[in-house]
């Protein structure tokens, strides 16, 4: 006969079986926990990766975006190009931002900023040259505007934006902090977010306008202080076609 052990007459095999059952339940719980943990980690990784991609694309999009408002007509049409030969045309172009800019004096900027096509940043300044072409069938007018789309740490208080239009430069800056007028040798921003706006008429088919945008932090500005460190600036420049009534009557 089978020898009995333990109190109550339970056999050794009985306790062995109970232990096996307990171990199996614990193993199932462990496997379930690991599956849940893997699923949670996977979800977090996907979320983080999506966020990283979004941030990367945003940073990659650049500190200056130039675009043309759509105009539904082949007779009145504008297009953009980084080069004078217009081999690559687009309704939107974007320039990459310059990392780790510090302040400089505008007097230190090179003299040839308006003579190099495309992006040609230098140490502590942003520079971008592009062209606007009338590739439509009729003469037209167009208006354009530059706006500050994103500003952090009040860096716009000491920023300078120089815009060359067909070789003629104008340097824009915010109104002095005390409200007494423009900074020396500058034209005031139109508003806190609008840098400038302008208009060009009698723009014939095949005509083009050359633009160069230069941005830097002016070290001689009284607002150029340590509080601006880490600040960022993003700009947008927008062009809009205006139908020229005279050309349509010819």
DONUZA-227461 format. One line per 5 residues: for each residue x, y, z of C-alpha. Coordinates in nm, 2 decimals, always signed. Each point is the difference from the previous one (the first is absolute). Layout:
DONUZA-227461
X:Y:Z ~ ...
***
This chain:
DONUZA-227461
+0.00:+0.00:+0.00 ~ +0.09:+0.36:-0.06 ~ +0.17:+0.15:+0.31 ~ -0.19:+0.30:+0.13 ~ +0.18:+0.32:+0.09
-0.09:+0.32:+0.17 ~ -0.30:+0.08:+0.20 ~ -0.34:-0.10:-0.13 ~ +0.13:-0.28:-0.21 ~ +0.12:+0.20:-0.30
+0.24:-0.17:-0.23 ~ +0.33:+0.15:-0.12 ~ -0.13:-0.01:-0.36 ~ -0.30:+0.21:+0.09 ~ +0.22:+0.28:+0.13
+0.22:-0.03:-0.30 ~ -0.29:+0.04:-0.23 ~ -0.13:+0.30:+0.19 ~ +0.34:+0.16:-0.03 ~ +0.00:-0.07:-0.38
-0.34:+0.16:-0.03 ~ +0.11:+0.30:+0.20 ~ +0.31:+0.04:-0.21 ~ -0.20:-0.02:-0.32 ~ -0.24:+0.27:+0.11
+0.30:+0.22:+0.10 ~ +0.16:-0.06:-0.33 ~ -0.32:+0.10:-0.19 ~ -0.02:+0.32:+0.21 ~ +0.36:+0.07:-0.08
-0.04:-0.05:-0.37 ~ -0.31:+0.22:+0.00 ~ +0.18:+0.27:+0.19 ~ +0.29:-0.01:-0.25 ~ -0.23:+0.02:-0.29
-0.17:+0.30:+0.15 ~ +0.33:+0.16:+0.08 ~ +0.13:-0.06:-0.36 ~ -0.32:+0.15:-0.14 ~ +0.03:+0.30:+0.23
+0.37:+0.06:-0.09 ~ -0.09:-0.04:-0.37 ~ -0.27:+0.26:+0.03 ~ +0.23:+0.24:+0.17 ~ +0.27:-0.05:-0.26
-0.24:+0.06:-0.28 ~ -0.12:+0.32:+0.17 ~ +0.35:+0.12:+0.07 ~ +0.11:-0.08:-0.36 ~ -0.30:+0.19:-0.14
+0.08:+0.30:+0.21 ~ +0.37:-0.02:-0.10 ~ -0.10:-0.01:-0.37 ~ -0.24:+0.30:+0.05 ~ +0.26:+0.20:+0.17
+0.26:-0.09:-0.26 ~ -0.22:+0.11:-0.29 ~ -0.09:+0.32:+0.18 ~ +0.36:+0.08:+0.06 ~ +0.09:-0.11:-0.35
-0.27:+0.23:-0.16 ~ +0.22:+0.30:+0.07 ~ +0.00:+0.34:+0.15 ~ -0.13:+0.17:-0.32 ~ -0.29:-0.13:-0.22
-0.09:+0.18:-0.32 ~ -0.33:-0.08:-0.17 ~ -0.24:+0.13:-0.27 ~ -0.37:+0.02:+0.06 ~ -0.18:-0.21:-0.26
-0.16:+0.19:-0.28 ~ -0.23:-0.20:-0.22 ~ +0.11:+0.13:-0.34 ~ +0.27:-0.10:-0.26 ~ +0.00:+0.36:-0.12
+0.12:+0.14:+0.34 ~ +0.26:-0.22:+0.16 ~ +0.30:+0.04:+0.22 ~ +0.27:-0.26:+0.09 ~ +0.31:-0.02:+0.22
+0.35:-0.13:-0.06 ~ +0.33:+0.00:+0.19 ~ +0.19:+0.07:-0.32 ~ -0.01:+0.26:-0.28 ~ -0.03:-0.27:-0.26
-0.33:-0.12:+0.14 ~ +0.08:-0.37:-0.06 ~ -0.20:-0.10:+0.30 ~ -0.33:+0.18:+0.06 ~ -0.22:-0.01:+0.31
-0.29:+0.17:+0.16 ~ +0.17:-0.05:+0.34 ~ +0.36:-0.01:+0.11 ~ +0.16:-0.02:+0.34 ~ +0.34:+0.08:+0.14
+0.16:-0.19:+0.29 ~ +0.07:+0.17:+0.33 ~ +0.34:+0.08:+0.13 ~ +0.10:-0.17:+0.32 ~ +0.17:+0.17:+0.29
-0.01:+0.36:-0.11 ~ +0.15:+0.27:+0.22 ~ -0.02:+0.37:-0.03 ~ +0.22:+0.20:-0.24 ~ +0.01:+0.35:-0.14
-0.16:+0.07:-0.33 ~ +0.33:+0.17:-0.10 ~ +0.16:-0.34:+0.00 ~ -0.22:-0.15:-0.27 ~ +0.16:-0.08:-0.34
-0.05:+0.25:-0.28 ~ -0.10:-0.28:-0.25 ~ -0.32:-0.12:+0.17 ~ -0.22:+0.08:-0.30 ~ +0.23:-0.17:-0.25
-0.04:-0.37:+0.09 ~ -0.30:-0.21:-0.09 ~ -0.19:-0.22:+0.24 ~ +0.10:-0.05:+0.36 ~ +0.34:+0.15:+0.10
+0.00:+0.03:+0.37 ~ +0.31:+0.13:+0.17 ~ +0.13:-0.01:+0.36 ~ -0.28:+0.15:+0.21 ~ -0.23:+0.11:-0.28
-0.26:-0.15:-0.23 ~ +0.00:+0.09:-0.37 ~ -0.23:-0.12:-0.28 ~ -0.04:+0.12:-0.36 ~ -0.29:-0.10:-0.23
-0.18:+0.12:-0.30 ~ -0.37:+0.08:-0.08 ~ -0.10:-0.05:-0.37 ~ -0.31:+0.10:-0.19 ~ -0.06:-0.32:-0.20
-0.35:+0.08:-0.10 ~ -0.13:+0.15:-0.32 ~ -0.09:+0.35:+0.11 ~ +0.15:+0.30:+0.19 ~ -0.10:+0.00:+0.36
+0.06:+0.17:+0.33 ~ +0.10:-0.18:+0.32 ~ +0.02:+0.07:+0.37 ~ +0.22:-0.16:+0.26 ~ +0.03:-0.01:+0.37
+0.25:-0.14:+0.26 ~ -0.13:-0.11:+0.34 ~ +0.15:-0.15:+0.31 ~ -0.17:-0.34:+0.04 ~ +0.18:-0.11:+0.31
+0.21:+0.19:+0.26 ~ +0.13:-0.13:+0.33 ~ +0.19:+0.18:+0.28 ~ -0.08:+0.34:-0.15 ~ +0.29:-0.05:-0.24
-0.18:+0.23:-0.25 ~ +0.08:+0.30:+0.23 ~ +0.36:+0.00:-0.13 ~ -0.05:-0.17:-0.34 ~ +0.08:+0.17:-0.33
-0.15:-0.11:-0.33 ~ +0.15:+0.14:-0.32 ~ -0.19:-0.04:-0.32 ~ +0.16:+0.06:-0.33 ~ -0.25:+0.06:-0.29
+0.18:+0.01:-0.34 ~ +0.32:+0.11:+0.18 ~ -0.16:+0.27:+0.22 ~ +0.03:-0.09:+0.38 ~ -0.22:+0.11:+0.28
+0.07:-0.11:+0.36 ~ -0.30:-0.05:+0.23 ~ -0.02:-0.01:+0.38 ~ -0.25:+0.03:+0.28 ~ -0.08:+0.35:+0.13
+0.22:+0.10:+0.29 ~ -0.11:-0.14:+0.33 ~ -0.07:+0.35:+0.13 ~ -0.23:+0.07:-0.30 ~ +0.21:+0.29:-0.13
+0.03:-0.12:-0.36 ~ +0.22:-0.23:-0.21 ~ +0.33:-0.14:+0.09 ~ +0.30:+0.18:-0.17 ~ +0.01:-0.07:-0.38
-0.31:-0.21:+0.00 ~ -0.36:+0.01:-0.11 ~ -0.25:-0.10:+0.27 ~ -0.20:-0.32:-0.01 ~ -0.36:+0.07:-0.12
-0.14:-0.17:+0.31 ~ +0.13:-0.24:+0.27 ~ -0.04:-0.29:-0.24 ~ +0.01:+0.16:-0.35 ~ +0.35:+0.10:-0.11
-0.09:+0.17:-0.32 ~ -0.23:+0.00:-0.30 ~ +0.03:+0.15:-0.35 ~ -0.14:+0.00:-0.35 ~ +0.14:-0.03:-0.35
-0.20:+0.10:-0.31 ~ +0.05:-0.05:-0.37 ~ +0.17:-0.33:+0.04 ~ +0.01:-0.13:-0.36 ~ +0.02:-0.37:-0.12
+0.36:-0.12:+0.03 ~ +0.09:+0.27:+0.25 ~ +0.16:-0.11:+0.33 ~ +0.09:+0.16:+0.33 ~ +0.30:-0.10:+0.21
-0.03:-0.02:+0.38 ~ +0.26:-0.05:+0.26 ~ -0.09:-0.04:+0.37 ~ +0.26:+0.04:+0.27 ~ -0.07:-0.05:+0.37
+0.22:+0.06:+0.30 ~ +0.00:+0.10:+0.37 ~ +0.13:+0.35:+0.03 ~ +0.27:+0.01:+0.27 ~ -0.02:+0.38:+0.02
-0.38:+0.00:+0.08 ~ -0.06:+0.09:+0.37 ~ -0.25:-0.30:+0.02 ~ +0.28:-0.25:-0.09 ~ +0.03:-0.15:+0.35
+0.05:-0.35:+0.14 ~ -0.38:-0.04:+0.03 ~ +0.00:-0.06:-0.38 ~ +0.22:-0.31:+0.03 ~ -0.17:-0.31:-0.14
-0.26:+0.21:-0.20 ~ -0.13:-0.11:-0.34 ~ -0.14:+0.19:-0.29 ~ -0.20:-0.12:-0.30 ~ -0.13:+0.22:-0.28
-0.23:-0.04:-0.29 ~ -0.01:+0.20:-0.32 ~ -0.32:-0.01:-0.21 ~ -0.07:+0.12:-0.35 ~ -0.34:+0.07:-0.15
-0.10:+0.06:-0.36 ~ -0.21:+0.30:-0.08 ~ -0.16:+0.00:-0.35 ~ +0.10:+0.31:-0.20 ~ -0.32:+0.13:-0.16
+0.19:+0.20:-0.26 ~ +0.16:-0.31:-0.15 ~ -0.34:-0.18:-0.03 ~ -0.13:+0.29:-0.20 ~ +0.28:+0.01:-0.25
***
